[in-house]
Every structure is written in structure tokens, then in C-alpha cells.
Amino acid sequence: MIRVVVVDDQEMVREGFSALLDAQDDIEVIGSAGNGADGVALARGTEPDVVLMDIRMPGMDGLHATRLLLDGGSESKVLVLTTFDLDDYVYEALQAGASGFLLKHSPARELLNAVRVVAAGDALLAPSITKRLIEDFVRARRTDRVRPARLAVLTERETEILVLVAQGLSNAEIAAHLVLAEQTVKTHVSRVLTKLDLRDRAQAVIAAYESGLVVPG
């Protein structure tokens, strides 16, 4: 059972998401909060698998709340909710440790899939949108990156897989592209995350772009 906490300042949104998620056989909403501070306190007390976090809230916003929660050692996955697909705060939320983001007006099936994907930690959420967002950020703010020495710890195969992860490919797609077993790809991805001390695939994408391993465009 995937345990979820919903954090959003709009009561109608909280109730709507909660009702949709609770109706699923494999998902249980264990609580909700109307602001970032309450959301952090609730998540710390219940340790849900996934926290749906609105990014724009009065008082403590979703960015601050995400950083506070994850820097505090929580193992919960944070799925950021936003109204705008090119919101600068989304990139910062990913840097803070969020596992991905979803547009609020996405179809219900995408929300359900996003929660399951993030809970499994198996694939980067909404790769096309996330990839474009990161590319825009990197292009605008980082033009002279140098590949950091820490990437030298990766094998040639692991580096190849990191590039494909950064391009938004799932484990199954990478396996097909490299003609490998999907479990083998999953093992390589886990090793990349461990060697680079990264929380999940979202941070792996950011590391690949910021290091210059993957070039925008």
C-alpha cells in the first residue's frame, strides 16, 4: 500500500486529490495539510511514501518545505504540484531533493501514475517536461560547466546509462536501447546513484546537466 500525504493551501484541491487517491486499491491518503510548515510536521510524524507538495503556498512554500523535510533525513518521496510547467521554483525543488513534479491540471490517470512511479523510485516523472525545464535553466545560467572529477568513479557503462537517464528514458527503454536485461539496467542505475551520492533519478538528471555530461539541445 502506498501511503500519501497531500499538502496544498486550497481545500478543494486537497479534498479532490485525496478522494481520487483514496479510491485506489493500492493507495491510502494518511493525512493532508494546508501549508508547508504543517505539511513538514505531518510528514515527519507519519513518514508517508509520497508527499504531494504544492509549490506555491502562503507562509512556507513548497520549495522551503521540501528542503526542510528532506534535509531532515526523511525517506519520503516528494512530488511537487505546480500550475506552471516552466516555473523556476520547480528546478529548485528538484535540487532540494524532490523526485519530480506534476502539473495540477494533468488528467487523473497521470496523477495516479505519478504517485506510483515516484513511490517505486523507478523512473523520472514527466521526463519531457522536466528535461525541458532543466535544459532551459542550464542554458540560461550555466554556460561554462566543467565535468567534475566525481564522475570519474563511474564505469564507461554507468556513464552511458547516466546519459540515457538524463535524456528521460525509463529502465525498460534503456534496456531496449543497449540490449540489456532490465534488471541489469536497474542495478547500474542504483550503482550510479550510490557512487554519486544522489537521492534518485531526478537528481541524477540534474547532475548530468550541471556537470556538462549532457548538453542542452
Secondary structure, 3 states (H helix, E strand, C coil): CEEEEEECCCHHHHHHHHHHHHCCCCEEEEEEECCHHHHHHHHHHHCCCEEEEECCCCCCCHHHHHHHHHHCCCCCEEEEEECCCCCHHHHHHHHHCCCEEEECCCCHHHHHHHHHHHHHCCCCCCHHHHHHHHHHHHHHHCCCCCCCHHHHHCCHHHHHHHHHHHCCCCHHHHHHHHCCCHHHHHHHHHHHHHHCCCCCHHHHHHHHHHHCCCCCC
